[in-house]
Amino acid sequence: MSKKVLIYGATGGIGTATAKKLAARGNRLHLVGRHADRLEALASDLNATFSCGDILSEGFIPQTVRDAGECIDGLVYAIGSITLKGLSRLTHADFIRDYEVNAVSAALAIQAALPALKKSPHAAVVLFSSIAASQGFGMHASIAMAKGALSSLTLSLAAELAPTIRVNAIAPSLTQTPLSQSLWQNETMAQSIAGLHPISRLGSSEDMAGLAAFLLSDEATWITGQIMGVDGGRSTLRVKG
């Protein structure tokens, strides 16, 4: 059955891959992003509607929900940041921005969409956490804190909104997207990081999109309150040394 899905971060690597996969399955999409040219082109390709703007702009989130329509079956929040600095270099602004972009705005997006989600018989929300929220990585204090908040938000809202709306999160390891390009564009560094995973490669946007599409589908109607690692086994397994 065709669903109406609202996708935040639609012009990012994971957001675009998710949008394409959902469109290929016959879903109707409303796309949200900051990059007007890319957003308009993607919306045209997928026969989708769209809203362009900055997630932190006052009034923008409620506007995106109004643009999406009165009934929403699925919401994907694929907006994030990667701030990698030692604690001594992190500023107050770094912490606040990471928290607002990754956690606060996700909560506000769900809050704004709640009346529309409640009109769907099988509504679902998919958020994106990170392996860094459960594993201790140096230089990750700000982003890990923000993604940890997002993981906790997932559990709290899954409990609060059950059984009407399912809420789950995907926790990737390093994924080859434009946002993370500085970490994998050097081949030596990319191979080194890939070797830390039992399945020794970096993640792809399609890896994340596949699970996101499943969690939004009617095949996942008994799955809620889960934070699922898509990480090549890195969060639970150790490669033989």
Secondary structure, 3 states (H helix, E strand, C coil): CCCEEEEECCCCHHHHHHHHHHHHCCCEEEEEECCHHHHHHHHHHHCCEEEECCCCCCCHHHHHHHHHCCCCCEEEECCCCCCCCCHHHCCHHHHHHHHHHHHHHHHHHHHHHHHHHCCCCCEEEEEECCHHHCCCCCCCHHHHHHHHHHHHHHHHHHHHHCCCEEEEEEEECCECCHHHHHHHCCHHHHHHHHCCCCCCCCECHHHHHHHHHHHHCHHHCCCCCCEEEECCCCCCCCCCC
